[in-house]
Amino acid sequence: MGNSGAIAFSYGVGFSYAYSLRTGRFVSEKKAIASKALEFINDGDTIFLEAGTTILYLAKIFPLKKVTVVTNSIDIVNELSNHPT
């Protein structure tokens, strides 16, 4: 059984760290994933950024491209609200 994120149904009910705690875990890995994801974002794209802690790191380094972002995360909205494009 894992200690964070999604838990396979076959394991039954499990434990998941609070969002605020997950944000600070595995930071270097999350930043690496976010940096790699940038390679797939192009001008004119419409993308959905889900409310995950890894995706928040992507929002923090969002490229200066004209992209439409749809999200269910108030943290990502706050992060991107002053983005110039």
C-alpha positions as CSV (number, residue, x, y, z in Angstrom):
1,M,0.0,0.0,0.0
2,G,1.4,3.4,-1.0
3,N,1.5,6.4,1.3
4,S,0.5,9.2,-1.2
5,G,-1.7,9.8,-4.2
6,A,-4.1,7.3,-5.6
7,I,-4.4,3.9,-4.0
8,A,-5.3,0.8,-6.0
9,F,-8.8,-0.5,-5.2
10,S,-7.5,-4.0,-4.5
11,Y,-5.8,-2.6,-1.4
12,G,-9.0,-1.3,0.1
13,V,-9.0,1.9,2.1
14,G,-5.6,3.4,2.5
15,F,-3.8,6.4,3.8
16,S,-3.0,9.5,1.7
17,Y,-1.1,12.5,2.9
18,A,-2.8,15.9,3.0
19,Y,-2.3,18.1,0.0
20,S,-0.3,20.6,1.9
21,L,2.1,17.9,3.0
22,R,2.4,16.3,-0.4
23,T,3.4,19.6,-2.0
24,G,6.7,19.5,-0.2
25,R,7.5,15.8,-0.8
26,F,9.7,14.6,-3.7
27,V,10.2,18.2,-4.9
28,S,13.2,17.5,-7.2
29,E,11.2,14.7,-8.9
30,K,8.2,16.9,-9.4
31,K,10.3,19.7,-10.8
32,A,11.9,17.3,-13.3
33,I,8.5,16.0,-14.4
34,A,7.2,19.6,-14.8
35,S,10.2,20.5,-16.9
36,K,9.7,17.5,-19.2
37,A,6.0,18.3,-19.5
38,L,6.9,21.8,-20.8
39,E,8.2,20.2,-24.0
40,F,4.7,19.1,-24.9
41,I,3.0,22.6,-24.5
42,N,2.8,24.7,-27.7
43,D,1.4,28.1,-28.6
44,G,-2.3,27.8,-29.2
45,D,-2.8,24.7,-27.1
46,T,-5.7,24.2,-24.7
47,I,-4.7,22.1,-21.8
48,F,-6.2,20.8,-18.6
49,L,-4.1,21.0,-15.4
50,E,-5.6,18.8,-12.7
51,A,-5.3,19.6,-9.0
52,G,-2.2,17.7,-8.3
53,T,0.9,18.7,-6.4
54,T,3.2,17.8,-9.4
55,I,1.1,19.9,-11.7
56,L,1.4,22.9,-9.4
57,Y,5.1,22.8,-10.0
58,L,4.4,23.0,-13.8
59,A,2.2,26.0,-13.2
60,K,5.1,27.7,-11.3
61,I,7.4,27.4,-14.4
62,F,4.7,27.9,-17.0
63,P,6.2,29.0,-20.4
64,L,5.6,32.3,-22.0
65,K,3.3,30.9,-24.6
66,K,-0.3,31.7,-25.5
67,V,-2.1,28.7,-24.0
68,T,-5.6,28.3,-22.7
69,V,-5.6,26.5,-19.4
70,V,-8.6,24.7,-17.8
71,T,-8.1,23.6,-14.2
72,N,-10.0,22.5,-11.1
73,S,-7.3,23.8,-8.8
74,I,-7.5,27.2,-7.0
75,D,-3.8,26.9,-6.4
76,I,-3.1,26.7,-10.1
77,V,-5.5,29.6,-10.8
78,N,-3.6,31.7,-8.2
79,E,-0.3,30.7,-9.7
80,L,-1.3,31.6,-13.3
81,S,-3.5,34.6,-12.5
82,N,-0.6,37.1,-13.1
83,H,0.9,35.2,-16.0
84,P,1.5,37.6,-18.9
85,T,0.1,35.3,-21.6
